Amino acid sequence: MSYTHLILEVSDHIATITINRPESLNALNTEVLNELFQAAESVAADETIRVLILTGTGEKAFVAGADITELAELNPLQAKYFVANGHKTMAALQNLAIPVIAAVNGFALGGGLELALSCDFIYASENAKFGLPEITLGLIPGFGGTQRLARLIGKNPAKEMIFTGKMISAAEGARLGFVNQVVAPEELMNAVRKTAAAIAARGKVSLNMAKQAINQGMDVDLSTGCKIEIDAFAICMASEDAREGTRAFLEKRKPDFKGKLKA
């Protein structure tokens, strides 16, 4: 499938989606949101893909936010559908069966930060800037920011960021716990691809079960979370990846994982 505002590439079990609207600092409008949703579905349907990298074109921005030129023209009902569409897209990325890494260079503001937060983790360049500035427009985050950020860094730090609308550095994002690694701008994609390659070498079934166990376990009590882990472990044992992994260990060789999520 061809896209107007995205570039989708697949190599060595790794997919890369690049948001490609540099003239608008990769801002999210309805067309971009729809294409992101379609691209997520395309990645989900490809059994050969084990990791997804999400990034933006150019040095200035990962995604500068929602497209204000579109947002400013919406009535309340249209605005509800617009943010619901954003939530659908963020959920599609978050719920992918494979790990998703955000590679953030430049601004990740508003919808851009919300998009990054829908990924499993974030690598950022030293010049990255994060924030939820919607409050300065008389609005609030509308693509999940009030929910995902608080779950990641805690209620009070999230309130401070959202109430003030301030921008923070990549280093501060790492201190708060929502940025995993900060690197020089020229090293960002190399660092992300190195981690993606390490993940892509693992079994797809176990990656999916680990992601599900962590995500589902975060919203339940410890006892229920442990039961989720038990079931996920058993599903892993039913896969050919588990048989290959244990055999490879006993035979003192590297495993060659070929398991699939679909029959």
C-alpha positions in Angstrom: 0.0 0.0 0.0 1.2 3.5 -0.8 1.0 6.4 1.7 0.9 10.2 1.2 2.4 11.2 4.6 4.2 8.0 5.7 7.1 5.9 4.6 6.9 2.2 5.6 10.0 0.1 5.2 10.7 -3.5 6.2 14.1 -5.1 6.5 15.5 -8.0 8.6 12.2 -8.5 10.5 12.2 -4.8 11.4 9.6 -2.4 10.1 10.1 1.4 10.2 7.3 3.9 9.9 8.5 7.5 9.2 5.9 10.3 9.4 6.8 12.4 6.4 5.3 15.9 6.7 8.4 18.0 7.3 6.8 21.2 6.1 4.3 20.9 9.0 6.8 19.5 11.5 5.1 16.1 11.0 1.9 17.4 12.6 -0.9 14.9 13.0 -4.0 15.6 10.9 -6.9 13.3 10.0 -5.0 12.0 7.0 -1.9 11.1 9.0 -3.9 9.5 11.7 -5.8 7.3 9.2 -2.5 6.4 7.5 -0.9 5.5 10.8 -3.8 3.2 11.6 -3.6 1.5 8.2 0.1 1.1 8.5 -0.2 -0.4 12.0 -2.8 -2.9 10.5 -0.3 -3.7 7.7 2.5 -4.4 10.1 0.2 -6.5 12.3 -0.7 -8.7 9.3 2.9 -9.3 8.3 4.2 -12.4 10.3 7.8 -11.7 9.3 7.9 -8.4 11.3 9.1 -8.7 14.9 9.8 -5.1 15.8 8.4 -1.7 14.7 10.4 1.6 14.8 8.3 4.8 14.7 10.0 8.1 13.8 9.6 11.4 12.0 11.3 13.0 9.0 13.8 15.8 9.6 15.9 17.2 12.4 13.3 19.6 13.8 10.5 17.3 14.9 9.4 13.8 15.6 5.9 15.1 15.6 5.2 18.7 16.7 1.6 17.9 17.8 -1.9 17.8 16.3 -2.4 20.0 13.3 -3.8 23.2 14.8 -5.0 24.5 11.4 -7.4 21.5 11.2 -8.3 21.5 14.9 -9.2 25.2 15.0 -12.0 24.7 12.4 -13.7 21.9 14.3 -17.0 22.2 16.2 -17.4 20.2 19.4 -18.9 17.1 17.7 -16.2 17.1 15.0 -13.5 17.6 17.7 -14.9 14.5 19.5 -14.5 12.4 16.4 -11.1 13.8 15.7 -9.7 12.9 19.2 -11.5 9.5 19.1 -9.7 8.8 15.8 -6.5 9.7 17.5 -7.2 7.4 20.4 -8.0 4.6 17.9 -4.7 5.1 16.2 -2.7 5.3 19.4 -4.4 2.1 20.7 -3.6 0.3 17.4 0.1 1.0 17.9 0.0 0.2 21.6 -1.8 -3.1 21.0 0.4 -4.4 18.3 1.6 -7.9 19.1 5.2 -6.8 18.6 7.4 -4.3 20.4 7.3 -0.7 19.1 10.2 1.7 19.7 9.8 5.5 19.2 12.9 7.2 17.9 12.4 10.9 18.9 14.5 13.7 17.3 13.5 17.3 17.9 10.0 18.2 19.1 7.6 15.6 20.5 4.8 17.9 21.7 1.1 17.3 22.3 0.0 14.6 20.0 3.6 13.9 19.2 4.4 13.0 22.8 1.1 11.0 23.0 2.2 9.1 19.9 5.6 8.3 21.5 3.9 7.2 24.7 1.8 4.7 22.8 5.0 2.9 21.9 6.6 0.4 24.2 9.6 2.6 24.9 11.3 5.8 23.7 14.9 6.5 22.5 15.6 10.2 22.1 18.3 12.4 20.7 19.9 15.0 23.0 18.0 17.8 21.2 14.6 16.2 21.7 12.0 18.3 23.5 8.9 16.8 25.1 5.7 18.5 26.4 1.9 18.5 26.5 1.2 22.2 25.7 -2.5 21.9 25.0 -3.3 23.9 28.2 -1.8 27.0 26.6 -4.5 26.7 23.9 -7.3 26.3 26.4 -7.4 22.6 25.8 -6.2 19.4 27.4 -4.3 16.4 25.8 -6.7 14.5 23.6 -4.9 11.5 22.4 -4.4 9.7 25.7 -1.8 12.0 27.3 -3.7 12.5 30.6 -3.8 8.7 31.0 -0.6 7.3 29.6 1.8 9.9 31.1 0.4 9.6 34.6 0.7 5.8 34.4 4.3 6.1 33.4 5.7 8.8 35.6 3.1 9.2 38.4 0.1 11.4 38.9 1.8 14.5 40.4 4.7 14.9 37.8 2.1 14.3 35.0 -0.1 17.0 36.5 2.8 19.5 36.6 3.6 18.9 32.9 0.0 19.1 31.8 -1.1 22.0 34.0 1.9 24.2 33.0 2.3 23.0 29.4 6.1 23.3 29.8 8.6 21.7 27.5 11.3 19.4 29.0 14.6 18.0 27.7 15.3 14.5 26.7 17.5 14.2 29.8 14.6 15.3 32.0 12.3 12.8 30.3 14.9 10.1 31.1 15.0 11.3 34.8 11.2 11.1 34.9 11.3 7.6 33.5 9.5 7.8 30.1 12.6 8.1 28.0 14.8 4.9 28.0 18.0 6.2 26.4 19.4 9.6 25.3 22.0 9.7 22.5 23.6 12.2 20.2 21.3 13.1 17.2 23.6 11.4 14.7 23.5 8.2 16.7 19.8 8.0 17.3 18.8 5.7 14.5 21.8 3.5 15.0 21.0 3.0 18.6 17.4 2.3 17.9 18.2 -0.2 15.1 20.8 -1.9 17.3 18.1 -2.5 20.0 15.5 -3.4 17.4 17.9 -6.0 15.9 18.5 -7.6 19.4 14.7 -7.8 19.9 14.1 -9.2 16.3 16.5 -12.1 17.1 14.0 -13.3 19.8 10.9 -15.4 19.3 7.8 -13.6 18.1 5.5 -15.6 20.4 7.5 -14.9 23.6 7.8 -11.2 22.6 4.1 -11.0 22.3 3.4 -12.9 25.6 5.9 -10.7 27.4 4.3 -7.5 26.1 0.8 -8.7 26.9 1.8 -9.9 30.4 3.4 -6.5 31.3 0.7 -4.3 29.7 -2.3 -6.3 31.2 -0.6 -6.8 34.5 -0.2 -3.0 35.0 -3.9 -2.5 35.4 -4.6 -5.3 37.9 -3.5 -6.4 41.4 -0.3 -8.4 41.8 -2.1 -11.8 42.3 -4.1 -11.4 39.1 -1.0 -10.2 37.3 0.9 -13.3 38.3 -1.9 -15.4 36.9 -1.6 -13.6 33.6 2.1 -14.4 33.6 1.4 -18.1 34.3 -1.0 -18.3 31.3 1.4 -16.4 29.1 4.3 -18.7 30.0 2.2 -21.8 29.2 1.4 -20.3 25.8 5.1 -19.8 25.1 5.7 -23.4 25.9 3.2 -24.4 23.3 5.1 -22.6 20.6 7.8 -24.0 18.3 10.1 -21.1 19.5 10.2 -22.6 23.0 11.2 -26.0 21.6 13.8 -24.4 19.4 15.2 -22.2 22.2 15.6 -25.0 24.7 17.1 -27.3 22.1 19.6 -24.6 21.1 20.6 -24.1 24.7 21.2 -27.8 25.2 23.1 -28.0 21.9 25.1 -24.9 22.7 24.1 -23.0 19.6 22.2 -19.9 18.8 18.4 -20.4 18.4 16.8 -19.8 15.0 13.3 -18.7 16.0 10.6 -19.1 13.3 7.4 -19.2 15.4 4.3 -17.4 14.2 1.4 -15.9 16.1 -1.1 -17.2 13.5 -1.5 -20.8 12.4 
